[in-house]
Amino acid sequence: MSNSTSKQATNEMFFQLIALLLSIIIVHSIFVTVVRPNAENLIRQHTEMAAAGEDYVVPRSLHIVLKDLEQESCVILMIWALAIMGYKSRNAARQRSMLSLPLVSIAEGSKVFPEEAVALTRPLQSLSQEQQAYLLPRTLQTALNRFQLTESVQFATEAVESICNTENDRLDSELSMVRYITWAIPSIGFIGTVRGIGTALGQAHEAMQGNIAGVTSSLGVAFNSTFVALLISMIVMFFMHQLQLAQERLVLDSQAYCENKLLRFLKTQ
């Protein structure tokens, strides 16, 4: 079972690296071929119209809002975080499917004594190695083994609670990378804000001479990076909380399954 858990952790790490690499390649390709060329064309058109003295209204273009490096970095991190959460959500859904299976079959009103616990573990041992590493089969197996060895219902109950609490802590700690991404996205947006304002201050002499194009462009970088970063951060936070809720429900429902399907039938005499 430990080998299965280690293999799962290795697969998840490999998936995260591949997801990051694909996110960088795909997003950068889109920005280079679509976003930045369109943004440059729009800026060029506005510059020509301004130079000709024509009256026009500057549209709020998505390409111009997204064209800078900070926004591209935020989009890459968003897709990476969504990929990680999608992987974890699929794993949680697979584990939740175990709740609908009759992993232990005990008739209502029956009593299970310590010497009968071995027979109840056979359906659990017939599962695949990957399924045996899931929370519910692992909890049931541990509870039955503890009940057989100690002949104590209390120790079996404590085993269930201990495994569920440990699993809850493990799932929470595995979200640390997603939490880091949700922190990094607005930080990158703030870096864009500082860069834009710093560039605008460096062009203040041009504004004093009547040319405010450079200053307005730099301020646009500052405000657009903040806007995109905060918006993306809200999206990632929403899905992270949904994932956390699903994982907590999985642990609670698994503990309730053990109590309703097994623990209440255990008797020592």
Disulfide bonds with the S-S distance in Angstrom:
none
